[in-house]
Amino acid sequence: MNDAAFIQLDSSKREIAGLLQNLSLSRIEALAMTCLIDGDSLTSSQIENLTGLRQPEVSVAMKPLCKKGIVESWDQKISKDRGRPRRYYKLKLPFDKFMRNLENDISAEIECKSYALNRLKQICT
């Protein structure tokens, strides 16, 4: 990961983003999700400022995370009379629960691939 992409993330959050990226998330998903691990709800603009991502990248990152049920989003008007609403994001599950789910998914994938490798060995030898 390019350190220039991190504007306000501390070293532990930079490491978390890198590890998430190594496990299964895209770079932009990992960066955006890292901002939310403390349980706070953040606006798209706040995520942009923390990560150095552009607004379209934040939207692209959050779409699959929302679809998978990891992140929830909602719009909130700043003023009743005018202006665009702000888009807020928050983790749907506590981060430790997300990690347990990720661990289970990875373990199942490893088991499936291990079975396939062992079966190939049986067939080919």
C-alpha atoms as a printed R data frame, in Angstrom:
    type eleno elety resid chain resno       x       y       z
1   ATOM     1    CA   MET     A     1   0.000   0.000   0.000
2   ATOM     2    CA   ASN     A     2   1.153   3.496  -0.749
3   ATOM     3    CA   ASP     A     3   1.682   5.536   2.440
4   ATOM     4    CA   ALA     A     4   0.655   8.684   0.568
5   ATOM     5    CA   ALA     A     5  -2.885   7.285   0.496
6   ATOM     6    CA   PHE     A     6  -3.104   7.538   4.277
7   ATOM     7    CA   ILE     A     7  -3.800  11.060   5.446
8   ATOM     8    CA   GLN     A     8  -4.965  10.672   9.026
9   ATOM     9    CA   LEU     A     9  -4.914   6.957   9.783
10  ATOM    10    CA   ASP     A    10  -2.486   6.013  12.553
11  ATOM    11    CA   SER     A    11   0.033   3.204  12.103
12  ATOM    12    CA   SER     A    12  -2.173   0.512  13.631
13  ATOM    13    CA   LYS     A    13  -5.076   1.430  11.343
14  ATOM    14    CA   ARG     A    14  -2.709   1.462   8.356
15  ATOM    15    CA   GLU     A    15  -1.629  -2.033   9.334
16  ATOM    16    CA   ILE     A    16  -5.265  -3.156   9.730
17  ATOM    17    CA   ALA     A    17  -6.103  -1.834   6.258
18  ATOM    18    CA   GLY     A    18  -3.128  -3.693   4.794
19  ATOM    19    CA   LEU     A    19  -4.107  -6.933   6.502
20  ATOM    20    CA   LEU     A    20  -7.733  -6.642   5.370
21  ATOM    21    CA   GLN     A    21  -6.495  -6.105   1.858
22  ATOM    22    CA   ASN     A    22  -4.266  -9.195   2.107
23  ATOM    23    CA   LEU     A    23  -7.205 -11.273   3.312
24  ATOM    24    CA   SER     A    24 -10.037 -10.448   0.944
25  ATOM    25    CA   LEU     A    25 -10.946  -6.782   0.594
26  ATOM    26    CA   SER     A    26  -9.948  -4.434  -2.205
27  ATOM    27    CA   ARG     A    27  -7.630  -1.547  -1.321
28  ATOM    28    CA   ILE     A    28 -10.443   0.994  -1.215
29  ATOM    29    CA   GLU     A    29 -12.760  -1.319   0.743
30  ATOM    30    CA   ALA     A    30 -10.019  -1.985   3.305
31  ATOM    31    CA   LEU     A    31  -9.251   1.720   3.714
32  ATOM    32    CA   ALA     A    32 -12.897   2.731   4.034
33  ATOM    33    CA   MET     A    33 -13.750  -0.080   6.434
34  ATOM    34    CA   THR     A    34 -10.753   0.685   8.655
35  ATOM    35    CA   CYS     A    35 -12.262   4.095   9.377
36  ATOM    36    CA   LEU     A    36 -15.361   2.419  10.798
37  ATOM    37    CA   ILE     A    37 -13.808  -0.191  13.110
38  ATOM    38    CA   ASP     A    38 -14.230   1.960  16.219
39  ATOM    39    CA   GLY     A    39 -18.015   1.786  15.816
40  ATOM    40    CA   ASP     A    40 -18.506   5.416  14.832
41  ATOM    41    CA   SER     A    41 -20.787   6.493  12.016
42  ATOM    42    CA   LEU     A    42 -18.945   8.623   9.486
43  ATOM    43    CA   THR     A    43 -19.933  10.646   6.442
44  ATOM    44    CA   SER     A    44 -18.468  10.034   3.021
45  ATOM    45    CA   SER     A    45 -16.515  13.279   3.420
46  ATOM    46    CA   GLN     A    46 -15.009  12.152   6.722
47  ATOM    47    CA   ILE     A    47 -13.919   8.864   5.159
48  ATOM    48    CA   GLU     A    48 -12.410  10.790   2.242
49  ATOM    49    CA   ASN     A    49 -10.431  12.988   4.636
50  ATOM    50    CA   LEU     A    50  -9.185  10.053   6.708
51  ATOM    51    CA   THR     A    51  -8.121   7.876   3.799
52  ATOM    52    CA   GLY     A    52  -7.283  10.148   0.887
53  ATOM    53    CA   LEU     A    53  -9.882   8.396  -1.258
54  ATOM    54    CA   ARG     A    54 -12.027  10.460  -3.611
55  ATOM    55    CA   GLN     A    55 -15.818  10.559  -3.178
56  ATOM    56    CA   PRO     A    56 -16.517   8.151  -6.062
57  ATOM    57    CA   GLU     A    57 -14.011   5.687  -4.581
58  ATOM    58    CA   VAL     A    58 -15.753   5.815  -1.193
59  ATOM    59    CA   SER     A    59 -19.081   5.049  -2.896
60  ATOM    60    CA   VAL     A    60 -17.541   2.211  -4.915
61  ATOM    61    CA   ALA     A    61 -15.905   0.789  -1.765
62  ATOM    62    CA   MET     A    62 -19.052   0.942   0.331
63  ATOM    63    CA   LYS     A    63 -21.441  -0.576  -2.201
64  ATOM    64    CA   PRO     A    64 -20.216  -4.206  -1.861
65  ATOM    65    CA   LEU     A    65 -19.712  -3.810   1.913
66  ATOM    66    CA   CYS     A    66 -23.347  -2.696   2.250
67  ATOM    67    CA   LYS     A    67 -24.537  -5.456  -0.085
68  ATOM    68    CA   LYS     A    68 -22.708  -8.092   2.018
69  ATOM    69    CA   GLY     A    69 -24.351  -6.717   5.173
70  ATOM    70    CA   ILE     A    70 -21.071  -5.545   6.704
71  ATOM    71    CA   VAL     A    71 -21.816  -1.816   6.542
72  ATOM    72    CA   GLU     A    72 -25.091   0.085   6.729
73  ATOM    73    CA   SER     A    73 -25.708   3.461   5.126
74  ATOM    74    CA   TRP     A    74 -28.326   6.160   5.375
75  ATOM    75    CA   ASP     A    75 -28.871   9.717   4.187
76  ATOM    76    CA   GLN     A    76 -29.507  12.611   6.533
77  ATOM    77    CA   LYS     A    77 -30.508  16.110   5.486
78  ATOM    78    CA   ILE     A    78 -28.435  18.908   6.962
79  ATOM    79    CA   SER     A    79 -31.161  21.469   6.516
80  ATOM    80    CA   LYS     A    80 -34.907  21.015   6.018
81  ATOM    81    CA   ASP     A    81 -35.111  23.550   3.211
82  ATOM    82    CA   ARG     A    82 -32.169  22.913   0.907
83  ATOM    83    CA   GLY     A    83 -28.994  21.087   0.199
84  ATOM    84    CA   ARG     A    84 -28.100  17.534  -0.504
85  ATOM    85    CA   PRO     A    85 -28.321  15.004   2.292
86  ATOM    86    CA   ARG     A    86 -25.126  13.608   3.776
87  ATOM    87    CA   ARG     A    87 -24.471   9.909   3.369
88  ATOM    88    CA   TYR     A    88 -23.466   8.174   6.608
89  ATOM    89    CA   TYR     A    89 -21.835   4.765   7.023
90  ATOM    90    CA   LYS     A    90 -21.448   2.498  10.039
91  ATOM    91    CA   LEU     A    91 -20.456  -1.126  10.621
92  ATOM    92    CA   LYS     A    92 -23.527  -3.319  11.021
93  ATOM    93    CA   LEU     A    93 -21.641  -5.748  13.240
94  ATOM    94    CA   PRO     A    94 -18.919  -5.092  15.792
95  ATOM    95    CA   PHE     A    95 -15.512  -5.488  14.171
96  ATOM    96    CA   ASP     A    96 -14.643  -8.582  16.224
97  ATOM    97    CA   LYS     A    97 -17.802 -10.297  14.926
98  ATOM    98    CA   PHE     A    98 -16.844  -9.323  11.363
99  ATOM    99    CA   MET     A    99 -13.395 -10.864  11.949
100 ATOM   100    CA   ARG     A   100 -14.943 -14.123  13.246
101 ATOM   101    CA   ASN     A   101 -17.171 -14.295  10.167
102 ATOM   102    CA   LEU     A   102 -14.187 -13.604   7.899
103 ATOM   103    CA   GLU     A   103 -12.165 -16.289   9.679
104 ATOM   104    CA   ASN     A   104 -14.981 -18.817   9.191
105 ATOM   105    CA   ASP     A   105 -15.262 -17.944   5.496
106 ATOM   106    CA   ILE     A   106 -11.505 -18.274   4.960
107 ATOM   107    CA   SER     A   107 -11.380 -21.566   6.876
108 ATOM   108    CA   ALA     A   108 -14.200 -22.986   4.747
109 ATOM   109    CA   GLU     A   109 -12.432 -21.851   1.573
110 ATOM   110    CA   ILE     A   110  -9.150 -23.445   2.699
111 ATOM   111    CA   GLU     A   111 -10.948 -26.693   3.538
112 ATOM   112    CA   CYS     A   112 -12.624 -26.768   0.137
113 ATOM   113    CA   LYS     A   113  -9.358 -26.132  -1.707
114 ATOM   114    CA   SER     A   114  -7.522 -28.682   0.414
115 ATOM   115    CA   TYR     A   115 -10.139 -31.292  -0.456
116 ATOM   116    CA   ALA     A   116  -9.813 -30.449  -4.160
117 ATOM   117    CA   LEU     A   117  -6.000 -30.748  -4.020
118 ATOM   118    CA   ASN     A   118  -6.136 -34.069  -2.184
119 ATOM   119    CA   ARG     A   119  -8.720 -35.421  -4.623
120 ATOM   120    CA   LEU     A   120  -6.566 -34.349  -7.577
121 ATOM   121    CA   LYS     A   121  -3.612 -36.194  -6.029
122 ATOM   122    CA   GLN     A   122  -5.741 -39.330  -5.682
123 ATOM   123    CA   ILE     A   123  -6.978 -39.167  -9.254
124 ATOM   124    CA   CYS     A   124  -3.639 -38.342 -10.843
125 ATOM   125    CA   THR     A   125  -1.440 -40.824  -8.988
